[in-house]
Amino acid sequence: MELKFENVIPEPFASLTFDSTSFWGNSWTLSKGERVLLNASSGKGKTTFTHFTYGLRTDFKGTISFDNQSIKDFSIEKWTEIRQQKLAVVFQDLQLFSQLTVEDNLQLKASLTGNFDSEKAKYYLDFVGLADKWNQKCAILSMGQLQRVAIIRSLLQPFEWIILDEPFSHLDIENASKCMQLINKRCDELKAGFILTTLNSTEAVSFNREIKL
Amino acid sequence: MIRKLLFNHQDKKQLYIALLGVFIGITFLVTSVHYLLRVSEFGKDTEIIGANILVIQRKVTSSSTLNLTKTDFELEEIEQMKKEPFIDDVQAVVSNNFRVWLELNEKRIPPFKTDVFIQAVDKKFLDVKSDRWKWKEGDSFVPIIMPRDFIVMLNTFMSASGIPQISDELALDIKFRLRISNGQKEEWVDSKIIGFTNEIPALLVPEEFMDYANANFSDGSEANITQVMIAGKEGEFGKLEAYMDEHGLESRNSQVVVSRLKSIVGTLFGVISGISVIAVLLSGLVLIQYLQLLMTNNKYEIRTLLRLGYAPKGLINAFFLYFLKLFVIIASLGFLSFIGLKIIVDEIFKTGGINLNQSISWISFITLALSLFIFAISSLITANKGVLSLHNK
């Protein structure tokens, strides 16, 4: 799936001017399999970008299209299909269910596409150092642990693109690197790409294209 | 998993109160509509005179015996009665203006002959199929409706004469003969009983036969209308009874008692039905409110599930089916409770000498289905609105 952004400007930024290197106000095409880093300081619209691309907000000027179809024209059913099969996401606020266990949270997403593999889920958890958290409620996990659960949840579905909104903000370099390895491995398996937003630290991130917001 | 996420960890106090309300409401609603129907049907199958119909005459008093007051009805008076809001229709009962004898025309039974009094009433007051209730010159027999008292009297005679008594079924097979005369000429006409009545003390014949006989065998005297049939409106017997009192009219006691009973019990069950409808609606409303509350409490969960790729339709169905199942279970329990209550109420009626049709009425099922339908539609609309309002938010 090719992602195209043509002169996209969030309506709250409408009065601002952007230079030719900025993501906002210019045209960008992201081809399948690309690994893109969106680097920006606070308040530049990283979460706004995630929400626009994931179809949660439409208050922007310009056009965002998937395979040359404007996302503003997508029906409820189309968005459901895209979120199940083509687009995975890690929200900045994680969006986990604190009252459920780690297993339940992972199963809830993966069972949507009918391919929940508990062995694979356990392997991923073990890889990022959370093997013993399988039956624990998310309510008692730390932010860093939750962040890793949210990343694994997003990797357990089929996708062509994964959008990660500051996924390592509560992780140390070691854990962030492990998570990055998992993301790359999964993207390789699926021949998928990612768009990862970050505040500044790019130490743990491996990417092949960087765009500034 | 969805059920665990959305429906566990909720305060269910309000839900239990609403379900109790639905249970009580459904039980009383189904019970009351069932008895409304059964009470209104009471007496229909056993009596050939239609339901809510009274045969009335003037009260005979000392002054009427001395011819100081009249006992017949004027046509104007009948027209006036028709205008009363609690009366559907009034028609004169036409009596014979000639002599009539009834004779047994059976070799199996010893000869029997008696003077009788015949009457004719409008077909619409009789609960009898029109193809059985007609006559024209040349027909092989005249259909008659026999007063049940007449059969009792006949059986008393049979018993006293050492002859086997006749049942209703046998009476329907026996051949009778009517002999009509005005003193100068006479005619014999075969006749056959097609039904019985408790409400009219005379033999009933089709109007066509009465018209023919009155035209050809009248003794020349003026035909007075001494009885009229009144079709009262369902549940308004009290007004008709007051009208009869006021105008010095009377009816056979059994008719009055049944009509009064039907009117009182019908009104009582009508009131219970009304209260039950309100109870079901209110408890249904509380259930819908609980659904709204549940959706508000689960706003984060619904929104997140939609973001994760859950189809709105699936979430709508989850809420809808959860509440529908609850309603079906509680309504079924209410229906079972109605069946239990029905056994008790039927027994009470039976003890009081009222044998109602004991099968479960179709209206009970319709009421249950209608309640279910209204609730299903309301909960589907609520769930639909609640989920779709959170899509892409």
Interface residues (C-beta under 8 A of the other chain):
Chain A: Y54 G55 L56 T58 I76 E77 W79 T80 R83 Q84 V89 F91 Q95 F97 Q99 L100 D104 Q107 L108 K109 S111 L112 Q157
Chain B: M1 I2 K4 L5 N8 H9 E301 T304 L305 R307 L308 G309 Y310 A311 P312 L388 H391 N392 K393
